[in-house]
Amino acid sequence: MKPLISRESPLLLASTSRYRSELLSRLGVPFAAVAPGTDETPKPGETPPRIAQRLARAKAEAVAAAHPDRWVLGSDQVPAFEERVFEKPGDRETATAQLLGCSGKSVVFYTAVALVGGNRVLEQLDTTIVRFRRLTAADVVRYLDAEPAWDTAGSFKVEGLGITLFEAIETRDPTALVGLPLIAVRRLLGEAGYSLP
């Protein structure tokens, strides 16, 4: 099946995240990033994987509504610790509390993608488990001094020094933890008709 778009009408990424844009650019597919303007508030009783799936699709559908002749890729990531959803910390105090609370424990990251075009919706959910090493208050201070991670879910940047906080990462796709599982995205784009390696 031929894709809905051409090189003159690129894939749209329903995100303003520079991390997602950097990852998607690795696939060599022309794209433009568009802000989806989606309300990301969880619904009462909604599980972390369901939040990620709903928001990935909602972001893609919001952009697709304004661009019905394009394929639109949406993604969302929800980290869960002991059944609680981790938000982006926003400040040092919250980041410190999150990291110390994770010391010696595991956090599950649910990363969903949705590719929307015409009347088709192609979706995938990736699960990554991060096991933190035992962290002291001094470890956390040193990390946050070196890499203030206020804008990332979980209070760390795995593509940077955040990797030093872990004992192990269990995943099918290492790019999922950064925010866009490229193995899944490549498969979905292939199903949509893109020619990729």
C-alpha positions in Angstrom: 0.0 0.0 0.0 1.3 3.4 -0.9 1.8 5.9 1.9 -0.5 9.0 2.1 2.5 11.3 1.9 5.4 12.1 -0.4 8.7 13.9 0.1 6.8 17.1 -0.6 4.3 16.2 2.1 6.4 14.8 5.0 5.5 12.7 7.9 4.4 14.8 10.9 5.7 14.1 14.4 3.0 15.2 16.9 5.6 16.4 19.4 7.8 19.4 20.3 10.3 17.2 22.2 13.8 17.6 20.8 14.6 14.1 22.1 11.9 12.6 19.9 12.9 14.7 16.9 16.5 13.6 17.3 15.6 10.0 17.5 13.2 10.1 14.6 15.8 11.8 12.4 17.9 8.6 12.8 15.5 6.7 10.5 16.2 9.1 7.6 12.5 9.8 6.9 11.7 13.5 6.2 9.3 14.8 8.8 8.1 18.0 10.5 7.3 18.4 14.2 4.0 19.9 15.1 2.7 20.7 18.6 -0.4 18.5 19.3 -1.8 20.7 22.1 -3.2 17.7 23.9 -4.4 17.6 27.5 -2.2 15.1 29.1 -4.1 14.8 32.4 -4.6 11.1 33.4 -8.2 10.0 33.8 -9.4 8.6 37.1 -8.5 4.9 37.5 -6.4 4.9 34.3 -3.4 2.5 34.4 0.0 3.8 33.4 0.2 1.7 30.1 -3.3 2.9 29.2 -2.4 6.5 29.8 0.6 6.2 27.5 -1.5 4.5 24.7 -4.3 6.9 24.9 -2.1 10.0 24.8 0.1 8.7 22.0 -3.0 8.2 19.9 -4.7 11.4 21.0 -1.6 13.5 20.0 -1.5 11.8 16.6 -5.2 12.2 16.0 -5.1 15.9 17.1 -2.5 16.8 14.5 -4.1 14.4 11.9 -7.4 16.3 12.2 -5.7 19.4 10.8 -3.6 17.4 8.3 -5.9 14.6 6.9 -3.5 13.9 4.0 -0.5 13.1 6.2 0.7 10.3 8.3 1.1 11.5 11.8 3.3 9.9 14.5 2.4 10.4 18.2 4.2 9.1 21.2 3.9 9.2 25.0 5.9 7.8 27.8 4.6 7.1 31.3 7.0 5.9 34.1 5.4 4.0 36.9 6.9 3.3 40.3 5.0 1.1 42.8 1.8 1.8 40.8 2.3 5.6 40.9 2.9 7.6 37.8 6.0 9.7 37.8 5.6 13.2 36.4 8.5 15.4 35.1 10.0 16.8 38.3 10.2 20.5 37.3 12.6 21.3 40.1 15.5 20.0 42.1 13.6 19.2 45.2 11.1 16.9 43.3 13.9 15.3 41.3 15.9 14.6 44.4 12.9 12.9 46.1 12.1 10.9 43.0 15.7 9.6 42.6 16.2 8.8 46.3 12.8 7.0 46.3 14.0 4.8 43.4 17.2 3.8 45.1 17.7 0.0 44.9 14.3 -0.3 43.2 12.7 -0.7 39.7 10.7 1.7 37.6 8.7 0.6 34.6 8.6 2.9 31.6 5.6 2.5 29.2 6.3 4.1 25.8 3.5 4.1 23.3 3.5 5.1 19.7 0.6 5.6 17.3 0.8 6.2 13.6 -2.4 7.8 12.2 -3.2 8.3 8.5 -6.6 8.5 6.8 -8.8 6.0 8.6 -5.8 3.8 9.7 -4.3 3.7 13.2 -1.2 1.6 13.8 0.0 1.2 17.4 2.6 -0.3 19.6 3.4 -0.3 23.3 7.0 -0.8 24.6 7.9 -1.7 28.2 11.3 -0.9 29.7 12.3 -1.8 33.3 15.0 0.3 34.9 16.7 -1.1 38.0 18.4 1.6 40.1 21.5 1.0 42.0 21.5 1.9 45.7 21.9 5.7 45.7 23.1 7.9 48.5 22.0 11.5 49.0 25.5 12.5 47.8 25.1 10.4 44.6 21.9 12.3 43.8 23.4 15.7 44.6 26.4 15.0 42.3 24.2 13.7 39.5 21.8 16.7 39.6 24.7 19.2 39.8 26.2 17.7 36.7 22.9 17.1 34.8 19.8 19.0 36.0 17.1 16.7 34.6 14.0 18.7 35.5 12.3 18.2 32.1 12.5 14.4 31.9 10.2 11.8 33.3 12.0 9.9 36.1 14.5 12.8 36.8 17.3 11.4 34.7 18.7 11.5 31.1 19.6 8.0 30.0 21.4 9.4 27.0 23.6 11.3 29.3 25.0 10.7 32.9 21.7 9.2 34.0 23.0 5.8 32.9 25.3 6.0 35.9 22.3 5.7 38.3 21.3 2.2 37.1 22.2 -1.3 37.9 20.4 -2.7 34.8 18.0 -1.9 32.0 15.6 -4.5 30.7 14.2 -3.6 27.3 13.6 -4.8 23.7 14.5 -1.3 22.4 17.1 1.0 24.1 15.6 4.0 22.3 12.3 3.5 24.0 13.7 4.8 27.3 14.7 8.1 25.6 11.1 8.5 24.4 10.6 7.0 21.0 11.0 3.2 20.4 12.6 3.2 16.9 12.2 -0.5 16.4 8.5 -0.2 16.7 8.4 3.1 14.7 10.3 1.5 11.9 7.8 -1.4 11.8 4.8 0.9 11.8 6.2 3.0 9.1 6.9 -0.1 7.0 3.3 -1.1 7.5 2.2 2.3 6.3 4.2 1.9 3.1 7.5 3.6 3.7 10.6 2.1 2.2 13.2 1.8 5.0 16.3 -0.3 5.5 
